[in-house]
Amino acid sequence: DATGQVPTAMYAFAGSIMFLLPVAGALLASYAKARAGRILHLVLAALLTLANIFHLGDLFKEFNWGQCMVLPLILLLSVLLLWEAVQSLKHPASN
């Protein structure tokens, strides 16, 4: 129906596909010891950070208090993953 309401199951599906899988991939790649694994971690973390920056930009178009609380925390998590990825490439012996 065209009521404009998104079903709860769709939120759960979109959340798992758009957030949990990329975060899990970046976290798993962060444990890689080979240089290729560390580069994969950097690429995944960078893509996740860019996606979250653009998603946070949507908050300026249509303000929502619920997203105002969650989106900055998600962006912080993705920036921390990106920072860790850069550090693992700079200092591979410390991993």
C-alpha positions in Angstrom: 0.0 0.0 0.0 1.1 3.6 -0.6 0.8 4.9 3.0 4.4 6.0 3.1 5.1 3.7 6.1 8.0 1.3 5.8 7.5 -2.1 7.4 9.6 -3.0 10.4 11.0 -6.0 8.6 12.3 -3.8 5.8 14.2 -1.7 8.4 15.8 -4.8 9.8 16.7 -6.1 6.4 18.2 -2.8 5.2 20.0 -2.3 8.5 21.6 -5.7 8.3 22.6 -5.4 4.6 23.8 -1.8 4.7 25.4 -1.7 8.2 26.1 -5.0 9.8 27.6 -6.8 6.8 30.1 -4.0 5.9 31.1 -3.5 9.6 31.5 -7.3 10.0 33.6 -7.4 6.9 35.8 -4.5 8.0 36.2 -6.1 11.4 37.1 -9.5 10.0 39.5 -7.9 7.6 41.2 -6.0 10.4 42.5 -9.3 11.8 44.2 -10.2 8.5 48.0 -10.4 8.8 48.8 -10.3 5.0 49.2 -7.0 3.3 46.3 -7.8 0.9 44.0 -8.3 3.9 45.0 -5.0 5.5 44.4 -3.2 2.1 41.0 -4.9 1.9 40.3 -3.6 5.5 41.2 -0.1 4.4 39.0 -0.2 1.3 36.0 -1.5 3.3 36.5 1.0 6.1 36.8 3.9 3.6 33.7 2.8 1.7 31.8 2.4 5.0 32.9 5.9 6.2 31.9 7.5 2.9 28.5 5.8 2.9 27.9 7.0 6.5 29.0 10.6 5.6 26.5 10.7 2.8 23.8 9.1 5.0 24.4 11.7 7.6 24.0 14.3 4.9 20.4 13.1 4.5 19.8 14.3 8.0 20.2 17.9 6.8 17.5 17.4 4.1 14.9 15.9 6.5 15.6 16.2 10.2 14.7 13.3 12.4 15.5 13.1 16.1 15.9 9.3 16.1 18.5 9.5 13.3 20.1 12.5 15.0 21.1 10.3 17.9 22.2 7.2 15.9 23.9 8.5 12.8 26.7 10.4 14.5 27.6 7.3 16.5 27.6 5.1 13.4 29.8 7.6 11.7 32.2 7.6 14.7 32.4 3.8 14.5 33.2 3.9 10.8 35.9 6.6 11.3 37.5 4.6 14.1 37.5 1.5 11.8 39.2 3.7 9.1 41.7 5.0 11.5 42.6 1.5 12.6 42.9 0.4 9.0 45.3 3.2 8.2 47.4 2.5 11.3 47.6 -1.2 10.4 49.0 -0.3 7.0 51.5 2.2 8.5 52.7 -0.1 11.3 52.2 -3.7 10.2 54.4 -5.1 13.0 52.1 -3.8 15.8 49.2 -6.0 14.6 
